[in-house]
Amino acid sequence: MSQVRFWFLLVILCCSGYACAGVEITNIVHEHYQGGARLTVELNGPFRYKTFSLKNPERQVIDFLDTNLETRLPGIDSTGSIISAIRSGPRSNGGLRLVLDLSSPATSNIFINGAGDTETHSLSIYLHLEPYVIVIDPGHGGKDPGAI
């Protein structure tokens, strides 16, 4: 009887470990438009994430906790898009890092879709070109004619 209990507990532990193995990224869609781009990451369950940006070169980073990549990264036609490349790599804590290489500085807005037990969950990140600031120095007359 103890051997039956052992196998029963072993099966339960294996199955519960599989169920807690994390969510999977099932699809990634890239769309660009004038002045920005949108990247939508679709997952098969609820997820946790962190995001931040890096400078020199410009990058947007999304760390997914306890997540696996189960799809191919989309090829990027960088013509006219602020996103020039997408890279991914595993994290030491069992998560996944997506890195978006950007062609110029951008601001980002993130939207989460799906909550609870719905089948579709997604993260959409909108990247918008940062506007240029043009400063005109009118000068003070005389020896200081000003500058652009």
BELGIQUI-V479244 format. One line per field, one symbol per residue. ss: DSSP state (~ for helix, > for strand, _ for the rest). psi: psi as a letter, one per 30 degrees, with the letter a starting at -180 (. if undefined). A space follows every 10 residues. Layout:
ss->???
psi->???
This chain:
ss->_~~~~~~~~~ ~~~~~~~~~_ __>>>>>>>> >>>__>>>>> >>>____>>> >>>>____>> >>>>>_>>>_ __________ __>>>>>>>> _____>>>>> >>___>>>>> >>>_______ >>>>>>>>>_ ______>___ >__>__>_
psi->eeeeeeeeee eeeeeeeefg fllkjfkkkk kllkgalkkk jklglklklk kllllilklk kjjkkhkljg lkkkkkjfjf kfjflkllll lfggakkkkj kkflkllkkk kkkklbglek klkkkkkkkk kkkkkkjfag lbfifll.
